[in-house]
Amino acid sequence: MARLAYTSILIALVATCASAQAQQQRGGSTAQVMSSIPSNSETITHWYKQNVYDPQDSKIGEVMDVLVDHDGKATALIIGVGGFLGAGEKDVAVPFSAVQVTNKNNNKWYLVMNTTKDALKNAKGFKYDRSAMKWEPEETSTTTGTPAGSSQRPGNR
């Protein structure tokens, strides 16, 4: 009887260890849930699809995408500049830190960048490749994704 009990305990231990090893091989521990939100957090809504202005209060573009690194830190903004109603618009990349947040009219968020619309129009353009799910320089030729010249952005799927 004691042998049966020891064998059962041994089998349970082996099964537990095997299960733990399998879980580690599949991606580690269980996802964590936060009980509070960090105080320095901002919502993506304050940036995405928001107008960007120069210091003289002239609209110079619109935030089309927010790029983050693997740690979740915002690294760059894609700003649509020029064109009319999306036609002829060019997408340029700027460092996330280049756009400053200001409050305007009843504490509404207001994005300001220390540049001009012409400077953005003359900057290197990028296009979104839907098949690769990333932004690429405009002059890069692709065999998949969106045709050259089309303006498919992540939000326009």
C-alpha positions as CSV (number, residue, x, y, z in Angstrom):
1,M,0.0,0.0,0.0
2,A,2.8,2.4,0.8
3,R,4.5,1.6,-2.5
4,L,1.3,2.6,-4.3
5,A,1.1,5.9,-2.4
6,Y,4.8,6.7,-3.2
7,T,4.3,5.8,-6.8
8,S,1.2,8.1,-7.0
9,I,3.1,11.0,-5.4
10,L,6.1,10.4,-7.8
11,I,3.8,10.4,-10.9
12,A,2.1,13.6,-9.7
13,L,5.5,15.4,-9.2
14,V,6.7,14.3,-12.6
15,A,3.5,15.5,-14.3
16,T,3.7,18.9,-12.5
17,C,7.3,19.4,-13.6
18,A,6.5,18.4,-17.1
19,S,3.6,20.8,-17.2
20,A,5.7,23.7,-15.9
21,Q,8.4,23.0,-18.5
22,A,5.9,22.9,-21.3
23,Q,4.4,26.2,-20.1
24,Q,7.9,27.8,-20.1
25,Q,8.6,26.6,-23.6
26,R,5.3,28.0,-24.9
27,G,5.9,31.6,-23.9
28,G,6.6,31.8,-20.2
29,S,4.3,32.8,-17.4
30,T,0.7,33.8,-17.5
31,A,-0.1,37.4,-18.7
32,Q,-0.3,40.0,-15.9
33,V,-3.2,42.2,-15.3
34,M,-2.6,45.7,-13.9
35,S,-4.5,46.9,-10.8
36,S,-3.8,50.5,-11.6
37,I,-2.6,52.6,-14.6
38,P,0.8,54.3,-14.4
39,S,0.4,58.0,-13.8
40,N,2.6,59.0,-16.7
41,S,0.5,57.2,-19.3
42,E,-1.3,58.9,-22.2
43,T,-3.9,57.4,-24.5
44,I,-3.1,56.9,-28.2
45,T,-6.2,58.9,-28.9
46,H,-4.4,62.1,-28.0
47,W,-2.0,61.5,-30.9
48,Y,-3.7,59.3,-33.6
49,K,-5.6,61.3,-36.3
50,Q,-4.9,64.6,-34.6
51,N,-3.8,67.7,-36.4
52,V,-0.2,69.0,-36.0
53,Y,0.5,72.7,-36.1
54,D,3.6,74.9,-36.5
55,P,4.5,77.5,-33.8
56,Q,2.5,80.1,-35.8
57,D,-0.7,78.0,-35.3
58,S,-0.9,76.9,-39.0
59,K,-1.9,73.3,-39.6
60,I,1.1,71.4,-41.1
61,G,-0.2,67.8,-41.1
62,E,-2.1,65.0,-39.3
63,V,-0.8,62.1,-37.3
64,M,-1.5,59.0,-39.4
65,D,0.2,56.4,-37.2
66,V,2.2,56.1,-34.0
67,L,5.1,53.7,-34.1
68,V,6.3,51.8,-31.0
69,D,9.3,49.6,-30.3
70,H,9.1,46.1,-28.9
71,D,9.0,47.5,-25.3
72,G,5.9,49.6,-26.2
73,K,7.7,52.9,-26.1
74,A,6.5,55.4,-28.8
75,T,9.4,56.1,-31.1
76,A,8.0,57.9,-34.2
77,L,5.0,59.5,-35.7
78,I,3.9,59.2,-39.3
79,I,2.5,62.6,-40.3
80,G,0.4,63.1,-43.4
81,V,1.2,66.4,-45.1
82,G,0.0,68.2,-48.2
83,G,-2.7,67.1,-50.6
84,F,-6.4,67.7,-50.4
85,L,-8.8,65.3,-48.7
86,G,-6.1,62.6,-48.8
87,A,-5.3,63.0,-52.5
88,G,-1.7,63.9,-53.1
89,E,-0.9,63.5,-49.4
90,K,2.6,62.4,-48.4
91,D,3.4,60.5,-45.3
92,V,6.6,61.4,-43.5
93,A,8.2,60.0,-40.3
94,V,9.3,62.2,-37.4
95,P,10.7,61.3,-34.0
96,F,8.0,61.1,-31.4
97,S,9.8,63.7,-29.3
98,A,9.6,66.2,-32.2
99,V,5.9,66.8,-31.5
100,Q,5.0,68.7,-28.3
101,V,1.7,68.6,-26.6
102,T,0.2,72.0,-25.6
103,N,-3.2,72.9,-24.2
104,K,-5.4,75.2,-26.2
105,N,-9.0,76.5,-25.8
106,N,-10.5,74.8,-22.8
107,N,-7.6,72.5,-22.2
108,K,-8.0,70.6,-25.5
109,W,-4.8,68.8,-26.6
110,Y,-3.0,70.6,-29.3
111,L,0.1,69.1,-31.1
112,V,2.9,71.5,-32.1
113,M,6.0,70.8,-34.1
114,N,8.8,73.3,-34.7
115,T,8.9,73.0,-38.5
116,T,7.0,74.2,-41.5
117,K,4.6,72.5,-43.9
118,D,7.1,72.9,-46.7
119,A,9.9,71.2,-44.7
120,L,7.6,68.2,-44.2
121,K,6.6,68.2,-47.9
122,N,10.3,68.0,-48.8
123,A,11.1,65.2,-46.4
124,K,11.5,61.6,-47.4
125,G,8.1,59.9,-47.8
126,F,7.0,56.5,-46.5
127,K,4.2,54.2,-47.5
128,Y,2.5,51.4,-45.5
129,D,2.9,47.9,-46.8
130,R,-0.1,46.0,-45.7
131,S,1.4,42.5,-46.3
132,A,4.5,43.2,-44.3
133,M,2.5,45.4,-41.8
134,K,5.2,48.1,-41.7
135,W,6.1,51.5,-43.1
136,E,8.7,51.5,-45.9
137,P,10.4,54.3,-47.9
138,E,8.4,55.4,-50.9
139,E,11.1,54.6,-53.4
140,T,11.2,50.9,-52.2
141,S,9.6,48.7,-54.8
142,T,7.4,45.9,-53.5
143,T,5.9,42.9,-55.2
144,T,3.2,42.5,-52.5
145,G,1.2,44.9,-50.5
146,T,-0.4,48.1,-51.8
147,P,0.3,49.4,-55.3
148,A,2.8,52.3,-55.6
149,G,1.1,55.6,-55.1
150,S,-1.9,54.2,-53.2
151,S,-2.3,55.5,-49.7
152,Q,-3.2,52.5,-47.6
153,R,-2.5,53.2,-44.0
154,P,-3.0,50.9,-41.0
155,G,-6.3,52.5,-40.2
156,N,-7.6,52.2,-43.8
157,R,-7.7,48.4,-44.0
